Amino acid sequence: MLLLWEILSGLVALGVAGFAASARVVKQYERGVVFRFGRLLPAARGPGLTGLIPGVDRMRKVNMQIVTLPVPAQDGITRDNVTVRVDAVVYFNVVDPARAVVAVQDHVFAVSQVAQTSLRSIIGKSELDDLLSNRERLNQGLEMMIDSPALGWGVHIDRVEIKDVALPESMKRSMSRQAEAERERRARVISADGELQASHKLAEAAGVMADTPAALQLRLLETVVEVAAEKNSTLVLPFPVELLRFLENSPTAKGVVTGLNPVGDGNEEGKD
């Protein structure tokens, strides 16, 4: 009886050890790729508890989550001969775990290398203005360049983003001077446009006053009131320009106008 109990205990122990050696747990975000005698089995193991044949099967787990891969900053020369330093980030995930294991040795490292070479290629094909202001189109082009070889590895490129564009200090100073000159040009244009509009309004006002002389007199009285409201000791009296023109055109008043002119010649006045 004791011998039978020992035999049963040994069989149970062997069963437990065999189950522990063959059982594997695959997480929800993983897939298990199984090799039997080195040959790939067609179906990948899904999440949960799965069994393997001890000593025969080998399983490799593949992460199916989206991976965030930073691309190191790459130095390059743009199409308009500007030296820049650009870095980016790539988001990708495995869609075919069998290919990701069989077709490439390390799919993460492969995607990283392709992203770096593609980023340098994009820098050489683009101009500086595109890198600074038209990143959406560059991101799409970079995504297509990386996704083309990655599909053969069972990897899908979700998106690619250019993070930062570092410029030389000399280029930053040049761009600052250019922006300052552009702002100054706009300010001058706006000022000239305002003067043009003001001149049109003044011309219209002069036409109205010419048709209505009383309007000019009212404007002169308003100017006197505005000057007197400042509480100063100086009183400004407007002198009509028409009166000066009348005196210039009148033969009898030319002597008076000449006498009032401080620039006139004193010898000529004595002769008269």
C-alpha positions, 0 to 999 in steps of 0.5 A: 500500500505504501509503495502504491502511494509513493508511485501515485505521488511520483506520477502527480509530481511528474504531471505538475512538473510537465504542466509547469514546463509546458504552460505559458501565459500570454498577456492581452497586448501580446501574441505568441509565435511558436516554433516547433523543431525550428519551424514556424507554426502558422497560427500565433497564440492569443492571450491567455493560458496556452500549452507547449510541448516540452523540449519541442516547442519554443515560443516568442512573445511579441508586443502589439502595443503602439511603440513611441520611438524617438529619432535622434537629432540628425544634421543636414543641409536643406535645399537652400543651403542652410545647416539644420538639426532636426529630430522626430518621433515615430509611433508604430505597432506590430500587425503581423507578429510572425513577420516581425519575428521571422523577417527581421532580427530586431524590428524596433532597431530596424524602424529606428535606422530607417527613420534616421535615414528617411529624416536626413533625406527629407531634410535634403529635399526640403527648404528651410521655410518648409521645415518651419511652417509646412510640417504637416506635408513633411510628416506625411512624406516621412511617414510614407518613406518609413512605412514602405519597408516596415510593411514587409516586417509586419510593422505599421507606422501609425504617425511621424512627427517632426519635433524640433528644428535647430538653426545656427545662431547666424541664421537666427540673427538673419531671420530676426533682422528680416522680420524686423525689416518686414514689420518696419515696411508694413508700418510705413505702408500703413502710415502712408495709406493713412496719410493718403486717406487723410489727404482725401478727406482734407480735400473733400473738406476744402471743397465744402468750405470753398462752396460755403465761406461761412463754414470756414469762418465757423472753423476759425472761431472753433480754433480760437475757442480751442486755443483759449481753453488751454488757459495760456497767455498767448492769443492766436488770431487767424488771419484770412489768406484771402485778404493777403491775396487781395492785397497782393493783387491790389495796385494801391495796396502793394506798398503796404504789403511791401512794407510789411515784408521783412525780407524787402530791400530798404533802399527800394523803399526809400526811393519810393 
